Amino acid sequence: MLSYFIDFFRGEIDALRLIIYILSISYVVFCTAPLHEFAHAFVAVKLGDDTPRLRGRLTINPMAHIHPIGLIMIFLFGFGYARPVEIRMRNFKKPKRDMAIVALAGPVCNFLQAVVYTSVSSALTNAQVFSGIEAISYIVTFFEFAAIINIQLGLFNLIPVPPLDGSRLLTALLPSKAYYKIMQYERYITIGLMLLLFTGVLSRPLAFVSDMIFGLIKLMFLLPMNFIIG
């Protein structure tokens, strides 16, 4: 969001586009990000750990999932995280494998949402071409922003450091002693992540990759549509 505010004050984007971006972030935070955590909880319960349900996390209620720091990060940088779902590996039949599956469930949910939003924006793009209604372009922008933010969240959460989902993937690769040693520094790693995002060291390459993925997904929908129309 910081970059959009800078672009707005430079006159490179208009106020309406900035408002649409803010609305799309709000939508992702309060409507789609909870699906990310619900995906973790749902898969964990299906694999044998009932802890998420007992802790009230088997829900899409955003209030059950929002993490203050992660929320601020999403609004400022477009990257962030929610409150981790409590998982007890000992309840899984195959703890390390199942933990990795649970960890992947959240990012996969984000990527699937990005595909859905991109398909909607692509369909609306063609609708605007035929109808000539300018207002449709703003709806397209909303869904494109929502898709891009979901891709960014999916990529960001795959980074293998706590408190992100990628750190849980380490449980399938590292000895338990080494994993818990890393988790002792979770607070400091979180501060380091924020610094890397704020300075652009991490946010720029992540944004570049997410834009590429979004472009490929959009092309996947637009090419068939253009072929049919043509």
C-alpha atoms as one frame of an Amber mdcrd trajectory, in Angstrom:
protein
   0.000   0.000   0.000   2.904   2.343   0.691   3.914   2.294  -2.968   0.340
   3.138  -4.026   0.203   6.103  -1.665   3.525   7.294  -3.074   2.219   6.879
  -6.626  -0.964   8.736  -5.648   0.925  11.747  -4.273   3.118  11.736  -7.375
  -0.032  11.873  -9.473   0.695   8.542 -11.159  -2.619   6.959 -10.044  -5.974
   8.571  -9.302  -7.863   8.570  -5.992 -10.438   6.060  -7.219  -7.775   3.494
  -8.091  -6.201   3.963  -4.647  -9.593   3.468  -2.984 -10.207   0.301  -5.014
  -6.822  -1.038  -3.885  -7.660  -0.328  -0.228 -11.047  -2.016  -0.638  -9.473
  -5.060  -2.262  -6.967  -5.415   0.595  -9.791  -5.086   3.123 -11.739  -7.734
   1.235  -8.769 -10.087   1.245  -8.063  -9.507   4.958 -11.607  -9.982   6.183
 -13.082 -12.329   3.591 -10.420 -14.407   1.847  -7.519 -14.567   4.342  -9.779
 -16.418   6.822 -10.181 -19.096   4.136  -6.398 -19.540   4.247  -6.509 -20.363
   7.962  -9.706 -22.361   7.598  -7.901 -24.481   4.992  -5.172 -25.272   7.537
  -7.748 -26.135  10.189  -9.941 -28.193   7.853  -7.059 -30.288   6.504  -5.628
 -30.821  10.001  -8.968 -32.070  11.299  -9.376 -34.366   8.279  -5.911 -35.806
   8.932  -6.766 -36.622  12.534  -5.973 -33.582  14.673  -9.108 -32.139  16.258
  -7.215 -29.289  17.969  -8.235 -26.573  15.458 -11.908 -27.357  15.973 -11.517
 -27.362  19.771  -9.692 -24.013  19.601 -12.459 -22.431  17.514 -10.385 -22.181
  14.337 -12.571 -24.347  12.110 -14.401 -21.220  10.945 -14.145 -18.452   8.349
 -14.908 -15.795  10.977 -12.032 -13.284  10.473 -11.976 -12.394  14.171 -10.821
 -15.932  14.945  -7.810 -15.645  12.635  -6.521 -12.055  12.487  -3.017 -11.397
  13.825  -2.318  -7.681  14.574   1.221  -7.618  13.152   0.311  -9.749  10.145
  -2.701  -7.492   9.496  -0.555  -4.348   9.507   1.937  -6.016   7.167  -0.792
  -6.880   4.657  -2.091  -3.299   4.594   1.388  -1.765   4.346   3.172  -4.200
   2.057   0.553  -6.548   0.584   2.339  -9.418   2.365   1.457 -10.755   5.801
   0.010 -13.568   7.819  -2.822 -14.470  10.188  -2.768 -16.075  13.626  -1.260
 -19.544  13.198  -3.646 -22.441  13.695  -2.579 -24.606  16.630  -1.663 -28.069
  15.389  -0.586 -31.111  17.393   1.535 -33.307  15.178   1.290 -36.317  17.485
  -2.368 -36.670  16.490  -1.433 -37.373  12.856  -0.862 -40.911  11.590   2.219
 -39.729   9.698   3.235 -36.564  11.633   5.878 -35.051   9.353   4.101 -35.768
   6.095   0.718 -34.633   7.398   2.187 -31.466   8.917   3.644 -30.557   5.536
   0.245 -31.121   3.889  -1.461 -28.901   6.467   1.159 -26.191   5.940   0.647
 -26.249   2.166  -3.138 -26.036   2.479  -3.116 -22.295   3.229  -0.951 -21.108
   0.308  -2.744 -23.492  -2.068  -6.025 -21.917  -0.939  -4.606 -18.471  -1.789
  -3.515 -19.580  -5.252  -6.902 -21.156  -5.954  -8.625 -17.932  -4.919  -6.292
 -16.006  -7.220  -7.352 -18.260 -10.112 -11.025 -17.617  -9.336 -10.594 -13.833
  -9.102  -8.507 -13.760 -12.278 -11.174 -15.713 -14.158 -13.797 -13.192 -12.997
 -11.650 -10.207 -13.987 -10.931 -11.759 -17.395 -14.616 -12.378 -18.058 -15.448
  -8.816 -17.002 -12.677  -7.461 -19.241 -14.345  -9.060 -22.240 -17.741  -7.844
 -21.046 -16.418  -4.298 -20.960 -15.025  -4.590 -24.476 -18.437  -5.615 -25.798
 -20.546  -3.255 -23.687 -18.261  -0.237 -23.621 -19.301   0.459 -20.012 -16.350
   2.201 -18.373 -17.495   1.397 -14.818 -16.768  -2.301 -15.419 -13.051  -1.496
 -15.605 -13.078  -0.504 -11.930 -14.645  -3.828 -10.964 -11.966  -5.550 -13.046
  -9.302  -3.616 -11.158 -10.793  -4.734  -7.825 -10.665  -8.421  -8.747  -7.187
  -8.083 -10.253  -5.897  -6.511  -7.049  -7.582  -9.265  -5.014  -5.943 -11.923
  -7.211  -2.489 -10.346  -6.989  -2.682  -9.948  -3.203  -3.689 -13.596  -2.841
  -0.704 -14.641  -4.956   1.549 -12.440  -2.843   0.196 -13.948   0.369   0.634
 -17.465  -0.999   4.238 -16.844  -2.025   5.108 -14.967   1.157   3.749 -17.691
   3.404   5.848 -20.306   1.620   9.057 -18.653   2.870  10.549 -21.243   5.271
  10.902 -19.029   8.354   8.614 -18.658  11.400   5.837 -17.681  11.787   5.059
 -18.406   8.114   3.647 -21.641   6.723   6.952 -22.428   5.085   8.484 -22.890
   8.527   6.068 -25.764   9.143   7.274 -27.389   5.954  10.655 -27.564   7.658
   9.186 -30.102  10.063   9.252 -32.597   7.206  12.915 -31.867   6.489  14.617
 -30.984   9.782  15.135 -32.950  12.980  12.713 -31.851  15.706  15.539 -30.427
  17.843  16.754 -28.161  15.041  13.215 -27.043  14.210  12.367 -26.040  17.783
  15.699 -24.242  18.054  14.732 -22.057  15.094  11.269 -21.417  16.559  12.875
 -19.908  19.671  13.832 -16.903  17.543  10.389 -16.439  15.968   9.896 -12.903
  17.369  13.240 -11.683  16.059  12.717 -13.304  12.676   9.327 -11.548  12.397
  10.985  -8.184  13.042  13.620  -9.026  10.439  10.911  -9.889   7.893   9.227
  -6.522   8.442  12.532  -4.717   7.943  13.211  -6.634   4.721   9.721  -5.807
   3.452   9.964  -2.144   4.450  13.319  -1.682   2.726  12.114  -3.474  -0.399
  14.795  -6.162  -0.186  12.099  -8.822   0.047   8.936  -7.077  -1.165  10.289
  -6.142  -4.611  11.304  -9.652  -5.726   8.111 -11.126  -4.250   6.006  -8.521
  -6.062   7.901  -9.216  -9.303   7.278 -12.973  -9.066   3.619 -12.510  -8.072
   3.040 -10.184 -11.043   4.545 -12.802 -13.348   2.304 -15.530 -11.930  -0.740
 -13.258 -12.224   0.143 -12.498 -15.831   0.395 -16.206 -16.658  -2.923 -17.002
 -14.977  -4.613 -14.105 -16.762  -3.165 -15.228 -20.086  -4.533 -18.709 -19.417
  -8.057 -17.266 -19.333  -7.780 -14.500 -21.913  -6.298 -16.595 -24.728  -9.230
 -19.066 -24.932 -11.710 -16.193 -24.644 -10.023 -14.231 -27.419  -9.868 -17.366
 -29.581 -13.603 -17.979 -29.108 -14.444 -14.321 -29.764 -12.131 -14.203 -32.755
